[in-house]
Amino acid sequence: MNVTGISNFIKQYKVAIIIMAGLLIGTAYANITVKYLSVKPTIFGYEFLAAYEEVEVNSFSLWQYVFGTRFRDFAAVLIMCFTNLRKGAVNAYITYFGIVTGAMISFAVMNHGTAGMWIYLLSVLPQYILYILAFKVVYTIGTEERRNGVNDVKKYIFMVLFIISLVFAGTYVEAYVNPMVMRWVYSWMWF
């Protein structure tokens, strides 16, 4: 493969490459933390999952917290998308997403072996489907060239409203549906 072929490959699979690099960093972080800092990974541990069985979740309060957290992240990246730092901001967020995902998968696997991957997957679905769609729109805004016409302003307003509705729906699902899914996962593990 020549230099042009490598360059085209990187452009075509840029997002996947950045996520994979983040996953590797997150996995390394999780392993180094557990091995050298003698930290026991408690997230996705038995006590963590047992809390879903014992605790009554106040879904509205949880939704307020989750919406504030997720909306803050999306708003920060979205605002950066309208500056000259847009490509760097989008790439930094993709890397952050990969690092966090890699660490969480590693902690789940450390506690539950291969089943930990399934536990992690079930813990982020279905809301992450909506978040990924929202971020795809953010990515489009952040990576496309600006023409600054009236039609562009209308398009961006529509895209921002679409992002807000996806984040709203994702946080609703995360607060109201996800605790039931995790309760089911916990009961499934100890049927």
N, C-alpha and C positions, 0 to 999 in steps of 0.2 A: 504494500500500500504506500503510495507516494504522499508527499506533504499535503497536496490538495485533497486527496482522499481522506486523510486523517482529519483535516480541517472540516470537510463536509460531514464526516461522521460525528465529530464533536458538536457541530451546529445542529445536526438532526436530533441527537440524543442528549443534548445539554442538560435538560431537566433531570433525566434518569441518571446521568453521570453525577450531577451534584447531589441528588438524593442518596445514591449509593456511597459517595464519599462521606456524607453525613452519617449514614448507617454504620459505616466502618468506624468513624470517630466515636459515635455513641456506644457502639459495642466495646471498643477499646476502653472508653471511659468507664463503663459499667464493670468490666473485668478488672481494670486497674484499681478502681475504688474498692471492690470486694477483696481483691487479693492483697493489696499493699496497705490499705487503710483499715482493714479488719471491720468493714462495715457490712452488716447483714442486710441484704435487700429485702425491705419489708413491703414494698409495693407489689401487689399480686401475691403476697404471701398468704398463708392460711388465715392469719388474724385479719388481714385486710379484706379477704373475701368473706370471712365469717361475719364481718360488720354488716354486710348486705342482708344477712339473715336476721340479725338482731336489732337493727336500727330502723326506725320509721323515718323515711326521707321526707323532708318538707320540700316538695318539688318546686314550689314557687320561689322560695329563698334560694334553692340551688340554681334555678333558672336565672334569677337576678345576678348571682355570682358568675355563672358560666357565661351569660350574655355579656356582662361587663368585661370579662377577661378576653373572650374571643373577639368581641367587637373592637376592643382596644388594639389587639394585634392586627386585625384586618384593616382598621382605620389608619394605623401607623404606616403600614406598608402601602396602602392606597394613597395616602397623602404624599408619601415619598415618590409614588409613581408619576406625580405631576411636577416633579423637579428634575434636575439634571442627574440626580443620583438614582434614578428609577431602576436601571438595570442592576446596579449593585445592591439596592435594597431588596429587589425581588430575589436575586441569587442568594443573598444573606438569609432571607426568610426560608428559602428552600433548604439551605444547608442546616439551619436551626431545626426545621421540621425533621430532617433526616437524622440529626444527632439525637433528638428527643425520642424519636421512634426506635432507633437502634438501642438506646439505653433501656427503654421500657421493654422491648422484646427480650433483651438479654436478662433483665431482672426477672421477667416472667419465666424464662427458660431455666434460670438458676433455681427457681422455686418449684417448678412443676415439670421439668424436662420438656420433651417435645410438645406435650399438652399445653405448655405455657404459650407457645405461638398461637394456638387456637384461643386460649383465654384472652390474650392481647387483642387478637382480631375481633373477637366478639365484644370486647370492651370498647372498641372504637367504631364499630358498625352499629347502627346505620348512619350516625351523624357525620362521620368522616366523608361519606359519599357527598353530602351537601357541602361540607367545607372544601373538599377538593374541587367541586364544581365552582364554588365561589372564588377559590384561588385561581382557577383557570381563567376566569374573567379578569381578575386582578393582574395575572400574568400577561394577558392580552393587552391590557391598558399599559402596563409597565414596559413592554418590549416593542410596541409598535411606534412608528414614527408619527410625529405630530404634524397636522396640516392647519390647525387653528381656524377652521371654518365654522359657520353656524351649525351645519349638520354634525360636525364633530362634537360640539357642545351638547347637542341633543342626544347624540349617541352615548357620550360619557355619562350624562345624567341618567339615562336609562340603565346603563351598565352598573352605575353605583347603586341605584335603587334595586336592581336585580341582586347585587352582592349583599345588600342589607337584608333583603327578603330571604336569601339562602342562609345567611348567618343566623337570622331570627329563627328560621325553621330548624336549622341544625342544633341550635342551643335548646330549643324546645324539646326536640327528640332526645338530646343528651340529658336533660333534666327530668323528663317525664317517662321516657321509654327505656333509656339505658339502665337505670337502677333495677327495673324489672328483668332486663336481660341478664344483668350480673347476678341477680338473685337466682335466676334459672340456672346460670352457669354453676353457681355454688351448689345448688341442690343436685345438679347433674353429676358433679364431682364426687358427691357422697351419697349416691342413691342407695 
